[in-house]
């Protein structure tokens, strides 16, 4: 029997620029999304939603973000402009994970954001389990009011991340991981 934790121990991000076709579609994508939204959700608020970016729409979104990046910084170097222009040209699927906060709830906003973060991480784990690669990115666009407007977000919504999903085009080595002994202690009264 395989080690039940092997999925977690093998998961790593694949740089979005190293992701290509195919990406999950149809029933496979639906199964991935249904699994991803099974997260801890104190108060059953469902404080998250997803926006799918694919094909021409994904490329148009990327172009709009590149234009916005130049508006934000007219002195942006040509190399950085090119990086912005091509940011959404690689992975065939990008899922925008959005936190929907209910301010009037007794559930603190941080718990609501964390539930949305769990959705993003479940997308990463699920993509890996299905044999795809993924990378969860934020960057300036996740925090920009005009990008939120472009995505049609309400005042109570914010981007948690852009999860790029596709098939790894190269073998990406795992990075060094922290030592558990450096992170774990036992509390005693």
GUVEXVO-326971 format. One line per field, with one value per residue (C-alpha): residue number from 1; residue in one letter; x, y, z. Coordinates in Angstrom, 1 decimal, padded with zeros to 4 digits. Each point is the difference from the previous one (the first is absolute). Layout:
nr = [NUM;...]
rest = [a;...]
u = [X;...]
v = [Y;...]
w = [Z;...]
This chain:
nr = [1;2;3;4;5;6;7;8;9;10;11;12;13;14;15;16;17;18;19;20;21;22;23;24;25;26;27;28;29;30;31;32;33;34;35;36;37;38;39;40;41;42;43;44;45;46;47;48;49;50;51;52;53;54;55;56;57;58;59;60;61;62;63;64;65;66;67;68;69;70;71;72;73;74;75;76;77;78;79;80;81;82;83;84;85;86;87;88;89;90;91;92;93;94;95;96;97;98;99;100;101;102;103;104;105;106;107;108;109;110;111;112;113;114;115;116;117;118;119;120;121;122;123;124;125;126;127;128;129;130;131;132;133;134;135;136;137;138;139;140;141;142;143;144;145;146;147;148;149;150;151;152;153;154;155;156;157;158;159;160;161;162;163;164;165;166;167;168;169;170;171;172;173;174;175;176;177;178;179;180;181;182;183;184;185;186;187;188;189]
rest = [x;x;x;x;x;x;x;x;x;x;x;x;x;x;x;x;x;x;x;x;x;x;x;x;x;x;x;x;x;x;x;x;x;x;x;x;x;x;x;x;x;x;x;x;x;x;x;x;x;x;x;x;x;x;x;x;x;x;x;x;x;x;x;x;x;x;x;x;x;x;x;x;x;x;x;x;x;x;x;x;x;x;x;x;x;x;x;x;x;x;x;x;x;x;x;x;x;x;x;x;x;x;x;x;x;x;x;x;x;x;x;x;x;x;x;x;x;x;x;x;x;x;x;x;x;x;x;x;x;x;x;x;x;x;x;x;x;x;x;x;x;x;x;x;x;x;x;x;x;x;x;x;x;x;x;x;x;x;x;x;x;x;x;x;x;x;x;x;x;x;x;x;x;x;x;x;x;x;x;x;x;x;x;x;x;x;x;x;x]
u = [000.0;001.4;000.9;-003.2;002.1;002.1;-002.2;000.8;003.7;000.4;-002.1;002.0;-000.7;000.8;000.9;-002.9;002.3;000.7;-003.7;-001.5;-002.9;-001.9;-001.8;-003.0;-003.3;-003.5;-000.8;003.6;000.0;-003.4;001.3;003.1;-002.1;-002.5;002.9;001.6;-003.0;-000.2;001.8;-000.4;-002.7;-000.9;-003.6;-000.7;000.5;001.6;002.3;001.5;-000.7;002.0;000.5;001.2;002.4;000.7;000.8;-000.5;-001.6;003.1;002.3;-002.2;000.1;003.7;000.3;-002.2;002.2;003.1;-001.6;-000.9;003.6;001.3;-002.6;001.2;003.7;000.6;003.8;-000.4;002.9;-000.5;000.8;-002.6;-002.5;000.6;-000.4;-003.3;-001.2;000.7;-001.0;-003.3;001.3;001.3;-002.3;-003.1;-002.3;000.1;-002.4;-000.5;-000.8;-002.0;-000.8;-003.5;-000.1;-003.1;001.0;-003.2;000.8;001.3;002.7;003.1;001.0;003.4;-001.9;-002.0;003.2;001.6;-002.9;000.6;003.7;-000.9;-001.9;003.1;002.2;-002.5;000.2;003.8;-000.3;-002.8;001.9;003.0;-002.2;-001.4;003.5;000.0;002.3;-001.1;001.3;-001.8;000.9;-001.0;002.2;-001.1;-003.1;-001.6;-000.1;-000.8;-003.4;-000.2;000.8;-002.8;-002.3;001.1;-000.9;-003.4;000.7;-002.3;001.2;000.0;002.2;003.7;002.3;001.7;002.0;000.3;000.5;001.6;-000.6;001.3;002.4;003.6;002.2;003.2;001.0;000.2;002.1;-001.4;001.4;001.6;-002.6;000.2;001.0;-003.0;002.2;000.6;-003.8;-001.5;000.1;-002.1;-001.8;000.1;-001.8]
v = [000.0;003.4;002.4;002.1;003.1;-000.3;002.4;002.7;-000.9;000.2;003.1;003.0;003.0;000.0;003.5;001.3;000.7;-003.8;-001.0;-000.8;-002.0;-001.9;001.2;-001.7;000.4;-001.2;-002.6;-000.1;003.8;-000.2;-002.8;002.1;003.1;-002.0;-001.5;003.4;001.7;-002.7;002.2;000.9;002.7;001.3;001.3;-001.7;003.5;-001.4;003.0;-000.7;-000.3;-000.8;001.7;-002.1;001.6;-002.0;000.5;003.4;001.4;-001.0;001.7;003.1;000.1;-000.2;002.8;002.2;-000.8;000.9;003.4;000.6;-000.9;002.7;002.5;-000.7;000.4;001.8;-000.5;-003.8;-001.5;-001.7;-003.4;000.5;001.2;-003.2;-002.1;001.7;-000.4;-003.8;-000.8;-001.7;-001.5;-003.3;-002.1;-000.9;000.5;002.7;-000.1;003.2;-000.8;002.8;000.5;001.2;001.5;000.4;002.8;-000.3;-003.6;-001.1;-001.9;002.2;001.2;-001.8;-003.4;000.8;000.8;-003.1;-002.1;001.6;-000.7;-003.7;000.0;001.2;-002.6;-002.8;001.0;-000.5;-003.3;-001.2;001.0;-001.9;-003.1;000.1;000.2;003.7;002.7;003.2;003.2;002.4;003.6;003.3;003.0;003.6;-000.9;-001.9;003.3;002.5;001.7;000.4;-003.7;-000.8;002.2;-001.7;-003.4;001.3;-000.4;001.6;002.2;-002.9;-002.2;-000.3;-002.2;-002.7;-001.3;-000.9;-003.7;-000.9;-003.7;-002.0;-002.8;000.4;000.6;-000.8;-002.0;002.4;-001.0;000.4;002.8;-000.3;-000.3;001.2;-002.5;-001.0;000.2;003.7;000.6;-002.2;000.5;-001.4;002.4;-000.7;002.0]
w = [000.0;-000.9;002.8;000.5;000.6;-003.1;-001.9;002.5;000.2;-003.8;-000.7;-001.3;-002.1;-003.7;-001.2;-002.1;-002.9;-000.1;-000.2;-003.4;-001.5;001.1;003.0;001.6;-001.8;000.2;002.6;001.2;000.6;001.7;002.3;000.9;000.8;002.1;002.0;000.3;001.6;002.8;002.5;003.7;000.0;003.5;-000.1;-003.4;-001.6;-003.3;000.1;-003.4;-003.7;-003.2;-003.3;-002.9;-002.5;-003.2;-003.7;-001.5;003.1;002.1;-002.5;-000.1;003.8;-000.1;-002.5;002.2;003.0;-002.0;-000.9;003.6;001.1;-002.3;001.3;003.5;-001.0;-003.3;000.7;-000.1;-001.8;-003.4;001.6;002.7;-002.6;-002.0;003.1;000.7;-003.6;000.0;003.6;-001.1;-003.2;001.3;002.3;-001.9;003.1;002.6;002.9;002.0;003.6;001.5;003.7;000.6;003.5;002.1;002.3;002.1;000.8;003.4;-001.9;-000.2;-003.5;000.4;000.3;-003.1;-001.9;001.3;-001.4;-003.4;000.4;000.6;-003.3;-001.8;001.7;-000.7;-003.7;000.3;001.7;-002.3;-003.2;001.3;000.8;-003.5;-001.6;-000.8;001.1;001.7;001.5;002.4;-000.7;001.4;-000.8;-000.4;-002.0;003.0;001.9;-002.7;000.2;-003.8;-000.5;002.5;-002.1;-003.2;001.6;001.1;003.7;002.5;002.8;002.4;-002.3;-000.5;-002.0;002.0;-002.9;-003.7;-000.2;-003.3;-001.1;-002.9;-000.8;001.0;-003.1;001.9;003.0;002.9;003.0;003.4;002.1;003.4;002.7;003.6;002.7;002.1;003.1;-000.6;-000.1;002.7;003.7;002.8;002.3;003.7;002.7]
